[in-house]
Amino acid sequence: MFRRPQPIAPQVGQESVWDYPRPPRLEPTSRHIQIIFNGVTVADTRRALRLLETSHPPTYYLPPEDLQMQYLTATPRTSFCEWKGQAHYYTLRVGDKTAADVAWYYPCPTAAYAAIKDYVAFYAAPMDGCYVDGELVQPQPGGFYGGWITSDIVGPFKGGPGSMGW
């Protein structure tokens, strides 16, 4: 049974994840996205695509041309999204540090999400830091979803305690 939680009222300059659509909306963003792992900048772009879905903080999909792809190795893991199709995963290794299945991409997304073909999204928690316009993001709670929380996004967010019925 769906029990919609009480949304936090956004302040000026903020967005509520409860105003995001379902199915999700995909939009380009020129915000500066950076990812640091084991002291190395593995991603640096202003050409990301932002996926916005009800109750979720944004997930950022980054063009492979703006990633240090030599640190990513494809793994056999896959998962399925009802909207985007089958995701494939990468393990990230920089020096002596490895994060297994920490990034994902869609080699053959559904038609509605064709723009994210081969773009890569990352879980924030295992990174030294993921940044949006210089702000260190907080990972979406729960470890299952890959949203990035910044000060201009309010929830509550799916993935936290008690959110399975949302």
C-alpha positions, 0 to 999 in steps of 0.5 A: 500500500502506497503511503506518501510521506509528508514532503519537506517544503522547498525554500527559494532555490530548492526542488522537492523530489515530490515534484519530480515526475513518474515516469522519470524525466531526463534533462541536460544539465550544465552543472559541474560534476566531478568524481574523485576516487583514491585521489584521482579525478575520474569524472569532470563534466558540464555535459551530464544528463540528470534523471528526476523521479518522484521521491528520488534525488537526481541521478547524474549520467555522465558522457564517457568522453568526460570520464577516465574510462581506463579505470573502469572495467565491465562486470557481469552484473546487470539489473533491470529498470522498468523505465530504462531497460537493462543496466550493465555495471563497471568496477572502478579501480584506481591504484590499490583501491577498488569499488566493485559494481559502483557505476552503471550504464545502459548500452540499449536503453528504451526509446524514451531514454535513448539519450543516456546510451552508454552514459555512466552513473556512479554510486556516491558512497564509495567515492572520495567525493562526488561534487555538483558545482563544488558541493560534496553530495550525500548519497541517497539513503539505503545503498540501492538507489544512486541519487545524489543529494545536494543542499538544493534538493529536499525530500524525504528520499526513497531508500531511507527507513520506512520508505519501502511502501512509497 
